[in-house]
Amino acid sequence: MEPSILFKTSGNNSALTAIAIDSKGKRMACGTVDAEIILIDAKKEKPQRILNGHEGIISGLQFIKNGSRLLTSSWDQTARVWSCSKGTASPNMVSHNSDFKELSVQEDVGKGAIGTRDGLVKIFSLKNMKCLRNLPTHQKDISGIALTDDGSYLVSASYDGGVKLWDMSGYGFVKNLLRQKERVRSLALDTATDRAYVGLQSGNIRSVSLENARNRTELNEHTDFVSCLSINPTNRYLASGSWDRTLRIWDMDSGELISSSTCRNGISSVVWHPSGNNLYTTDFTGSLISWKIDL
């Protein structure tokens, strides 16, 4: 993999915490520790504007409305929708009395989900940002949530070591997918095979079938906790970033590690370009890095 730094923030508190790219690969967004959101022209690989309005660490980003809107979540206990062209936020927002840690959106069904520090998952409407249901899912921080493509199910993961499956039609608990003492630090859902991949505190990556929780596999190469996971557009490859300062790519069919690169700092987030030819990572030095992929 060939890395290139697209930009680096400045200041003492400028770490990048989250990243998103729209479905056409035209626009990216990065969130920062100091509550800023940086919009980036993905083709020119240059910043466009900064969105200000949150008052806490940006924890989640996702483009909606063909990339014209950006949904964000923050440790300031709010989630907001922004106009990317105007740089302004809608007055409608989701709020809670605990920090927002994770964000997942399924635009086709008009719903989103937010995981909180107090172990709750809030299901909300994308149309008006109104809360539809509060799910008391876990005992500790939510560290990963993912809605299935049709919005029928939700997978939740937590620092309490649990990974659970929820039915979105009646908002009911379905089953435990994993129960362990070790913290779960990240989550990605393979919609092609209905498998959940979770990054653990130890550096291991564990996968489990949504249909059969006994069907599990494990990937063991990282030496520090796995902070982020992303599955490529063809559902063939898994990218994992870790505080051990490595970015790794796995063949999900074989479980084989096919690429590993060393970074200057711990990786905070990772996302694939829709073409599958590039990966983007953010880190705690405030660097946005593009990785040319040749698989």
N, C-alpha and C positions, 0 to 999 in steps of 0.2 A: 504494500500500500504506500502511496506517495502522499505525504501531508503538505499542506500549505496553509499558513495563517492568513485568514481573510481580514481580521481586525483584532485589536486588543484594546480593552477598556483601560482607562486611567484612573488613578485615585487609590486610596487606601482600602476602600471597601467595594471593590468593583468586580468581584467574582461573578461569573455567569452560572445560572442555576437551572435553566430550562431552555429548550429549543423546540421549534415547530417549523414545518414547511408546508405550503399549500399543495393541493392535489395536482396542480399543473407545474409545480416547481418554479414558479415565478417569484414568490415572496417567502422570506423567512422571518422569524421573530425570535429574539433571545430575551430571557428575563434575567434580572440581576439581583444581587443581595440587597442593594439599596433601592429596590422597588421600581426601578425603571424597566421599560420594555423597549427594545431596540428593533425597529423594522428594517429589513434588509432587502435590497433588490438582489434576488438570487442569481439572475443572469449576469448582472454587472458585478456582483459580489461586493456591493458597497452599501453602507447604511443609508437609509432614506430619511427617517425621522425617529424621534424618541417620544414615547407615550408616558406621560406622568399623571398620576392620580391615585395609585395604590400607595399604601403606607407601610408595607412589610415586604419581606422576601417574596419574589415571584416563584410560585411552586408549579404552575401548570400553564400551558399554552396550547390552543388548537384553533386553526382557521376554519371558518364556516362561510356559507354563502359564496362559494366559488372563490374564496380568498379575499373577499371584500370586507369581511368582518373577522375579528380576532376575539376569541373567548379566553379569559385569563383567570387564574386563581392565585391567591396570595395568603401569606401568613397574617395579613391584616383582617382575616376572617370575612373576606368578601370575594365574590366572583363577578366579573364584569364583561360586557361586550363592547368592543371598540370599532369605530369606523376607521379602516386603514387609510382611506383617502383624506379624511378630515382630521384624524388623530384625536377624536373625541369619544368619550364613553357614554353609553346610554344611561339614563337615570335608573333604569331597572337593573337590579342586581340581586344575587343570592347572598345572604349573610347568615352568620352563626356565631355562637359565643366561644368558638374554639378555632385555632388556626386551620386553614385549608392546606392540605398536604399533597393531594393527588387529584387529577382531573381526567375524565374520559367522556367522550361525546359520540353519540350515534345520530348523525344528522338526519338520516333517512326515516327514523322514527320520531324525530323531534325531541329527543331526550338527552340529558347529560347527567353525569354522576360526579360527586365531589367527595373525597375522603378527608376526614378531619383528624386532628391530633387526639381528640377524645374517643376515637374508635367508631365514629358514626359515618355512615354514607348517606349523603343527601341526594335524592333523585329530583331533578328539576326540569321544567319545560324550557326548551330553547326559544319558544315563541315569545314568552313574557317573563322568563327568568323566575317564575314562581315555583316554590318547593312543592313537589307532588307527594313525597314520602320521606320520612327519616327512618333509616334502617340501623338499629343498634347492632352492628356487625361484629365488633371485636372489643377486646379489653384495653388495647393500646393503640398507638398511632397507626393510621392506615398508610401503608407504604406502597400500595399498588391497587389499582382498580381497572377493569376492562369490561366493556359491554360487547356482547357478540354482535355480529354484523346485522342480524335481524332484530336486535334489541330484546330478544326473548330472555336472555340470561346475563347475569353480572358475576364476574369473578372478583373477589376482594382478597387482599393480602395485608398482613399487619406485622408490627414489631412483636406481637404476642406469639408469633411463630405459626399462626394459622393461615390457611388458604381455603376460602369457602365459595360455594356456588349458590346463587340466588335466582329465583324465578321472578322475572319482572312483570308478568301478567297479574300476579296476586301479591307481589312483593314478599314472597315467603322464602324461608331457608330451604335449600334442597339437600345439601350434604357437605361434609368436610372433605376437601380434596387432599390437604396435608395438615398434619398436626405435629408440631415439633417444638423443642425448647428454643431453638436458634431463631434469631430475628430474620424476617424476610425484608430485604432492602429494595427490591425492584420486581417488576412483573411485566410480562409481554404475553399476548394471546395469539396463538397460531390459529387463524380462522379456517385454514384449509384442513387441518387435522383435528381441530378442537382440543388442542393441548395448551396448557398454561405453563410458561417457563418462569421460574422465580429465581432471583439472585439472592444469595444468602450472606449473612455476616461473615462466614468463614471464607468466602470466595468461591464456594461451589455454586453451580447452577443446577437446579432440579426441575424436571418437567413431569407433568402428570396429565393423564387423559381426563377430560371432563366427564366422559361416559363411564370410565372404569378407573376409580382412584387407585387401584392396585397396579395399574399400568404406569410405571415410573421409570425414568432414566436419570442419569446424573453426569454432568460435565465438570471435570475437576482440573483446572489449570491456574485460575487466579489465586493469589496469595493474600489478598485483602478483600474487603466486602465489595460485592458487585452492585454498583450504584445505579446502573441503567442497562436496559435491554431494548433492542429494536429488531423487528423482523422485516426482511426486505420485501419489496412488492410482489415477488413471485412466490413468497412463502417457502423459500428454499434455504435461506441463510439467516442465521441469528448473529447480531452484533452485540457484544457485551463490553461495557466499560467499567473500570474498577479503580478503587483508591490505590491499587498496586501500580498505578501509572501505565497500565497496558490497555490496548484496544484489541479485542480478539474477534474473529469471525469463525462461525461454526457451520458445518453442513448438518442441517437438522435431520436429514434422512439417515445418515450414517453415524451422527454424533462425533464426527471427526473435526478436530481443530485444523482449519486450513490456512489461517493467517493470524499473525500476532505482531503488534507494533508497540514500541515503547514511547510514552509521552513524557512531557516535562513535569506534569503535575497530575493529581487525581482527576478523573473524568467525572463530570457532574451530569451530563446528558448526552444522548446519541440519537440520531435520526437518519434514515435513508432518504436520499433523493428519490422521487417517484420513478425515475428512469432506472434506478438500481445501480447506476454507474458511479455514484458518489455517496460517501458518508460524511455527516457533519457531527462534530463533537464540541462540547464546551467544557471549560475547566475552571479551576479556582484561582488561576492567574488572570482570568478575564479574557481568555483567548477563544475565538471561534475558529476552528480548524476544519478545512476540507480535505477529505481523503479520497484520492482517485482509486477506484476499485477495479481490479482486473481478475475476474473469476472465470 
